[in-house]
Amino acid sequence: MISWSFPSNNYGQVTGLNDAGIETFRGNPLDSLAREINQNSCDAKDTRNNGPVEVHFKLIDVPTEFFPGKDSFINILHSCKKYWHDNVKTKQFFDNALSIMELETIPFLKISDYNTTGLTGANEGQRGGWHNLIKSVGSSDKDSHSGGSFGIGKHAPFACSDLRTVFYGTKEVDSGIAAFQGVAKLVTHLSEQEEPTQGTGYFGVVEKNRPILNTADVNEIFKRSDVGTDIFIAGFNEKSGWEEKIIKSVLENFFIAISNDKLIVKVGEITINAHTLSGLLDKYTKDDPECLSYQYYEAYTLSNRYHFKENNFSGLGEIDLFVLPGKDLPKRVAMVRGTGMKIYDKGSFRTPFKFAGVMIAKGEGINDFLRKIEPPTHSAWEPDRHENPEEAKGIIRKLYGWINEKVRSITVVNDEEELDVEGLSQYLADKDDPSLEVPGQQEIVQNGTEGEKAAPKDIEIEITHRKMKQTAIVGINELGEAYQETAAAAEDQEGKKGSGNGSDEGSNKGESGEEDNKKQNTSGNTDRSGSPEDKESNEGTNSIAPSKNAKLVRSRIFCIDPIAALYKVSLQTDIEGSGYIGIKVIGEVGGEPAPVKSVIVQQTGESVPIGKNGKIGPIPLFLDKKSDLIVTLEGSLRCALEVAIHAN
């Protein structure tokens, strides 16, 4: 029989509403939820799959009639309320829970992970990940590469439920077994047999409180078809801004894992991955004084930061330190373990300059040690938790000393005033354009030794004011990456005016900014292989004409990942607002619509609708900055692309 079942406590311990595991995460439930869920999913990575772990957070409204074991659950709520009728706090909780069960639909937060192994052992009784999640308390079998060690993180979803009820669905990678079960952490009450129960009950096969393994007995809403795990938080206490809180938590705590392409998180319609990370950090955390991830991310990625490495710190393996000096930086170091999750912010540095830093413990030994001294919330390293506290304190002191030593070894000259020449930036290369990377160029790593970076060479810049006209060039660069970029040509060059020798090929048509692709290809910039034959084959390509309402001031397309058919499109227009674009593949006789699979706005992570006719949008358009899009094509397609923009 399938129903709700609360085992008897045999007249033993009585359980109240103040569950210690849940109370651990009540202070900041959404932040705790994001940390624990993403950490657990990363721990369950399927090592046979090269792709990153994906975690999706989605709010769904489930009709109350589809709530698993609805009638039985309502009776249990009434029994709980009656048993604790003289406890004001408990009575209020169950009054609210019963009012939720009277709604037409109940809010559920569905959390799904992908590229994971799923939960093992659903059909094996007291073995495997399924049993550890559903029934065990205060235990964990994770290794040094994992994040958790207490088995308490599983309580975080319950802190976000007004019903204190969570359902789990999984499909295991090796066996293909699918399972579904519910857990309610309520209070002791009287069963139908008038026997006192334990506080925790289960929805599933009543006999031995086993999970449902027959998918025919599970409503379609809760079925898991792909390998991985679903978590359904019933009665999700949704509040205004829940998405932003989860996004900020992900950005603050997992920027290293995301930057290294180990984790992708989707919250509602916002996708956080290695390509959207920079824009989302700028939007959500840069101006928030309580968030430091933007500064940490710059310390980890900018080319002018310092990188120190110790290959075998204290015999425990590799540690890395990245430090970026700067007058507006917080003088803090993000302490990160090998999972890619930040544990806490280290301060108390006595240096004459400000900076931001990131310390990453990569070695297996150091990770195993640090995992043992973390509290259940994974927000600190506390040596007294170790079986040998004095030894642990010595290792932490040595780690802090190493960080301090490396920070003090940095020589920082006085900041000089920066001069931004208006308009100059539009003619400079984008710093994130991989087509401009110099092959063979490597970062200088200070391997456990003190030292200074070589002083940069002085560069003189002469600015000459000339009347410019813009030429749109579309093609593939020397590294094989597709791009579309705006070039400037001086109109006063001698011998270039009216000579009839084709020197004006590739120029804009009048003032509209429309490209003449029939002529531009003679410049060689659309050369796919570098051969004259290929150049000639591209002649006659027809571009997409932009609308009269908008002009393309600046644009660029380049390939980010040829295997994944991933491209970055950067646009800047002469209007402010929103508009639509079309993307075409440049062919020998004309442009064909590109097979666009998905489009994401890099600055916000939002997905962009794609029409049946290839019309993409609306997308944001800006006068003073670029609109960056991450475009994925169908299949592993590597090609030259062109773009047209149309305003509303």
N, C-alpha and C positions, 0 to 999 in steps of 0.2 A: 504493500500500500504506500502511496505517495501522499505526504501531508507534512504539517509542522509537528515537531516532537521536541519536548523539553524533558530531558531525563530527570528521574527522581533524585533528590538529594539524600534520600533515606533518612530524613529527619536530622541531617547534619548541618553543615554551614549554610547560612542564609545570605543570599547575594542581594545587595542594594544597587541603587542607580549609579553610585560613584565608582565606576570601574577604573582601577588604577591605570590600565593600559590606555584607555580612552582619554582619561584626564591628562595624561602626558602630552597630548597633542591639542588640547582644547584652547590653549593660549593663542595660537595662530594656526587654525586648522587647515586653511587652504595652502599656506606655505608648506606645512608639514606634509600634506597630501601630495603635493607636487614633488617634494624631495623624496619621500618614501616610494611612491609609485615608480618614478623614473629610475631610481636606484635599483629597485627590485627587477624592473624590466631589463636594465643593462646587465644585471647579474645573470639573467636567464638568456643571454645572447646565444643564438645558434651559431657556433663557431664554424659550421660548414657553409654558412651564408656570408658572403663578403660584404653585403650591404649593411648600413647602420641599423640599429634598433629604432623602431618607430613607435611612438606612443600618442594616441589620439584621445582628447577629452571632448566629449560632446554631450550637451544637455538634450534629453528627449522627454517627451510627455507620454507616459504609458497609461492607457485607459485602465481605470481602477479594476474593471472586471478581469483584466489580464494579470493582475498582481498574483503571483504564485501562492496558492492556498489562502485566498483572500478571506473567506468566511472563517476558517480556522484561526487565522491571524487576528481577526477582529475580536473573536471570543477570548483569545489569549490576552489582548490588550485590556479588555474589560476585567478579566481575572486579576491582572497585575494591579490595576487601579483599585480594585476592591481590597486586595490583600494589603495595600499600602495606603489606605484611605486616610490615615491620620498623619501622613507625611506630606506637607504642603508642596514641597519641591517635586516629589515623585508624582503626586496627583496632577499637578500642572503639566508635567511632561506627557502623561498618558491622556489627559484631556486634549492636548494639542495633537497627539498621535492619532486619536480617534477622529478628530476633525479632518485630518489629512485623508484618512481612509474613506471619508464621506464625499470627497471631491470626485468630479467626473474623470479627471486625469491626475496622475501623481508624477511629480518631477523626479526623474532619474538622471544621475550623472553617469554616463557610460564611458568607461576608460578601456581602451583596447591597445594591445601591443602586437607588433609584427616583427618578423625576423628573430623570433625567440623560440625556445624549445617547447613552450607550453608547460603545464604542470604535470609532472610525472607521477605515476603510482596511484591514479584515481581508483583503480580496481585492485589495489594490492593491500588494502587495510592500513596498518600502521607503518607504512613505508612511503618514502618519496616526498616530493614537493607539495603534492595535493594535501596530504595529511598534515604536513608542517604548517600549511597556510590555514586550513579549515579547523583543525582540532587541537594542535599542540599550542601550549602557552609557555612563553619564556624560554624557548629553545630554538636553535638554528644550526644548520649543518653547512653553512657557507664557508668557502675557503678564503685565503688571503686576498684573492683578486676581487672578492665580493665586497659589498658595502655594509651589510647588516651582520650583527653577531648576537643580538639579544632575542630576536623573534618577536619584538614588540612593535615594529613598524607596521605590522598588519592591522593594528588598531586605528591607524590614521584615518581610513575611510569612514569608520563608525563615528568619528568626531564630526563628520560633515553630514550626518544623517539625522533627521528629526524623528526617524523611526528606529534608530540604532540597528539598522538592518542592511545587510549587503549580500548580493548574489554573485556567484562566481561561475564562469563558464570557461572551458578550456578544450583545446585539441592538442594532443601530444605528438611530437614530431616523429618518433620512431614507430610507435604502435598505431598511431592514427586514432586512438581512443578519444572520444569526446565525452565530457562530463559536465554536470550542472548541479549546483547545490546552493542553498541559502543559509545564512547565519544571522541570528538575531541575538544581540547582547542586551537583554532586558533585565528583569529582576525575578527573584523567587516569587512564585505564585502557586495556587492550588490547581492541580490538573483536573481532568474530568472525573478521575477516580478520587478526588479530594485529597490527593497526596501532594506535599510540598515539592517543588521542582528546583532544579538548578537555574541559574540566571541566564545561561546561554542555551539556545535551542537551534534546531536545524530543520530546513525544508529539504526533503528528499525521500529516499526509501526509509520508512520508519524503522524497519528491522536493522538494528545495529547502526542507525543513523548514517546510512551509506548514500553516496551521490547517485543521481539519475544518470545511467549510462545509455539508455535507449532514447535517442533524439526524438522519437515519435511522441514521447511524453513531455517534451519541452516546447513551449510556445515559440513561434518563429522569431519573436522579438529578442529572445534570449539564446537562440541557437548560435553556436560558434562553428563556422564553416572552414576558416583558415587556421593553420597552425598558430598557436599563441594563446593568450588569455584575455578574457573580458571580465571587468569588474563593474557591477551595477550598484550604485549607491542609491538606495530607495529613500524617497522623501528628502532628496538633496536640499539642504537649507540654502537655496539659491538666494543670493543677495546682489544688489546692484554692484557691478564691477567685479564679479567673480572671475571673469575671463582675464581681466587685466592683472588681478592678483596672482593667478596661476602663471601667466606669462612672465611677470616680474620675477617670480620665484624660480622659474626655469632659467631665465637669463642670468640671475644672480648666482645660481648654484651649479649650473651645468654648461657655462660658456666654454669651458675647455673641452668637454666631451662633444659638444656641438661643433665647435671650431675644428676639431680633429675628425669630423665626419663620423663619429661613433654613435650619434644620437640625433634623431629628428623628432620634434614634438609639434603636434597640431592641436591648437586650442580653438574650438569653434571653427572659424574660417581662416585663422591666422596660422601660418606654417613657419616654424622656427627651425632653420637648418643652417648649414655653413655659409650659404649664399645670402640668406636674409638676415643673418645674425647681426652684422654691423648696423644695418638700417634700423632694426628693432631695438638694439641697445641705445641707439641715438634717440629713438622716439620714446621709449619707456623708462630708461634709467639715467640718461646723461644729465638731466636737470633735476633728478630726485636726490636730495642730500642724503637719504637713507640707503641709496644704492651706490655701489662702487664698481659694478661689473664693467661699465663702459671704460673706466680708467684701467682696470685690470686687463681688459681685452686689448687695449692699446699697448700696454706693457708686454703682453704676450706676442703681439703680431707686428708692431712697427719696426722698421729696419734699424732705427737709431737707438734701440734699447740694448742693454747689456745682457749677455747670456753666460751664466756660470754653470758648470757641471761637475759633479763628483761621482765618479764611476762606481765606487764601492764605499759608501758612507758607513763608517763604523762596522764594516763587514756585513751590512744589511742590503746592499744594492745601490742602484743609481738614484740620485736626486738632482733636480734642475732648479735653477733660480733665474727668473727674468726680471730685470729692473729697468724702469724708464724714469729718469729724472725729469722734473717739470715743476714750475712754480705754483701751479694750481692743483697739484696732485695730493692725495690724502695721507701720505707717509704711512701706508699700510701694505701688508703683503697677504695675498690670498693663499691660504694653506690648503693644498689640493692633494687628494690621494689618487692612486692609480686608476680608480674608476672614472676619473674626470669630474667628480663632484667636489665643490668647495666645502670645506669643513667649517672654517671660521676665518676672521680677519685678524692678523697679528699686528699689533701696534708697539708703542714704547720704544721707538728708535731715536737715538740721540745723534742726529746728523745735522750739518749746517744747511742741507738742502732738502727739498721735498721730492717725493717720488711715489710711484706705484710699482708693486712687485707681485710676482706669482711664483710660488714654490710648489713643485710637483714631485711627490714621492713615487718613483716608478718601480723601484726594486721590489721583488716579492717579499724579501725579509722585512724591509721597512714597512710595507703595507700590512703585513701580518702583525707586526708590533703595534702600529698605530690603531689598527682595528680593535685591538684588545683594550685600549685605554680610552675609547670613545663612549660617551653616555648613549642611552637609547635614541636620543634625538640627533646624534651624529653632528653635534655643533661645537665640539671642543675636544682637546686631548688632555686627559686627566691621569697623570702617572700613578696616582694612588689606587686606580682601578686594576693595575697590573699585579700579578702574583708576586712580583719582586719590585715594590714601589721605588726603592732606592736606585736600583738599576735603571728603571724607567725614567726617573728624574734625571739621571746622568745622561741618558741618550737625548732627552728633550733639551737639556741645557747645551749639549754639544751641537744639536741641530740649530738652536737659536743663535749660538755663538758663531756657527758657520755662516748663517744668513747675515748677521751683523758685520762680520768680517768682510764679506763680499760687498755689502752696501757701502761700507766705509772706504773700500778700495777704489771707489769711483771718484774721479776728479771732475768736478763740474765747474765750468767757467761761468762768469756772470752772464745773465741773460741780456741779449742785445735786442734793441727794438726791431720789430719786423715791419717791412714795408710791403704792402699789398698794392701792386700796380693795377689799377682798375682795368678790367678787360683782358689782362694778360693770361689769366688762368684758362680761358677758353681755348687758347692755342697751345697749352701744355698737355702732355699725355696724362691720362688717368692713372693714378698710382695702383689701382686694382686691375689694370689691364694685363693679363698674363702674356699677351703677345709681345710685351715690351721687356720681358725678363731676359737677361743675358744668359745663354746656355753655359753651364759650367760655373756660374758665379755661386759661391757658397758663403754661408755666414761664418764669421770668426767666432769660435767658441773658446772661452777661457776655461780650460779643463782643470779646475781646482787650483789655479794659480792667479796671482794678482796681475793686473795689467791695465793698460788704457787703450782705447780705440785710437787708431791712426787719425791724425787731424785731417779734416776734409780739405780738399784743395779749393783755393779761391777761384771763383768763376766770375768773369766780367760779363755783364749783360748790357748790350746797347739797344736802346729802344728807338726805332725809327718810325715816325708817323707817316703812313701812306694810306691812300684810298684803297680799300680792300674790296674784293668781291669773293663770294664763297662758292666753292665747287663741291658737290657731293660725290664721293668716291665710294663705290660699293665693290667688294670682292673678297679675296682671300689673301692674307699676308704671307710672309715668307715662312712662318711656322705652320702654315696650313689652317689658320683660324679665320673664320669668316668675320668680316667687319664692314661697317659703313661709317665713314668719318668725314667731318667737314674740314676742308683745306681752304687756305686763303691765298689769293693770287694778286699780285700788284698789277694794276691796269696801266701803269705808266712805263712798262718796260719797252724799250725801243725795239722795233722790228716785230712787235707782237700785235700791232693794231692794223686790221684791214689788209693783211698781207696775202690772205687767201691761201695760206699754206697749211691750214688746219690747226693752227696754234690755239684757236679758241674752242677746240673740241673739249667736251666735258664741262663747259661752263653752264651756269643756270640760264633758264629761258626768261629773259627780262627780269622783272623784280619779283616774280612769283616764287622763286626758289625751286622750281621744277627742274628735275635732272634730265639731261639729254643723254640717255644711256646708249643711244645708237652711236654717239661719238665718244662718250667717255671711255669706252673699253679700249680705244686705241692707245690709252695712256699706259696700259700694261698692268694697272692695279687690280684688274679682275683675273689676272693670270693664275690658273689653278696649278699648273705644273712648271711654269717658267719657260715653256717652249713657245716659239712664234706661232705654231699651229694652233695651240690652245688659245692664244690671244685672238687670233683671227676668228676662231669658232665662236667667240663670245660677241662678236660685232652684231649689231642689230637687236640686242636685248632691250626690251621695253620696260621701263620703270613704272612704278605706280605713282601717278600724279597726286600730290597733296591737294586738299580742298582749298578753296579760296579763303576760307575762314581762318586757316592756320598755316604758318610757315615753319618749316623745320630749321631751327637755328643751329642745332648741333645734334648729331646722332652717331651712334656706334653700335655695331653688333660683333661679338666675338664668341668663339666656342669655349665653354668652360670645361665640358667633359664630353669628348666625342663618342665614347662608348654609351653613355647615358643620353646622348643627343641633347645636351643641355647647353643653352646659349644665354648670354646676357645682352639685353637691349637697353641702351641708354638714350633718352630723348630729352631735348630741350626745345621749347617752342617760343613763338612770339606772343602767345596769349596765356592767360591764367585761367584755369578751370578744369574741365574734363573733356575727353574726346575718345575717339575710337581709332584703332590702327588695323592695318592689314599687313601680313608678312608673306612674302613670296620667295620661292626658290628660283635663283637665276639660272635659266637654261640657255641652250644654244639659240633657240628661236623666239624665246619669250619667257616671261615669268609665270610659273605655275604656283597656285596657292600652297603654302607650306603646310604639311600635315601636323598642325599644332595640337599637342595632347593637353598641355596645361600651361597657364601663365600665372605668375605670382608677382605682386608688387614688392620689390626688395625692401623698400623703406618701411612697409607695414606688415609684410607677410600675408597680405590678403590675396585670396584667389580671385582671378578676373574671369568673368563669363566669356565664353567663346561661342559665337553664333554659327549656325549651320553654313553660312556663306563665307566663313573665315573672318568675319568681323569681330574684333577683339575689343572689349571694353564694357563700360567706361573705365578709363585710366586717368589718374591725375596728371595735369599738365602744368608746368611751371615756367615763369619768366626768368627767375634768378637761380635756378638749380635744375639738376637733371631729374628725370623720372626713370628709375631703374627697374627693369622687368627681368624675371628669370623665366625663360621659355623652354619647355620640354617638347621635343618633336616625337612623333611616333617612330619607334624602331631606332636602330643605331645609325641615324642619318647624319652625315657630315657634308655640308654643302655651303655655297655662298648664298646669302640671304639679302633681301632688301625690304624696306619698310615704308609704308605710307601712313600719314596721320590725317585724321578728319575730326574737326571740332564739332561739338554739339550745335 
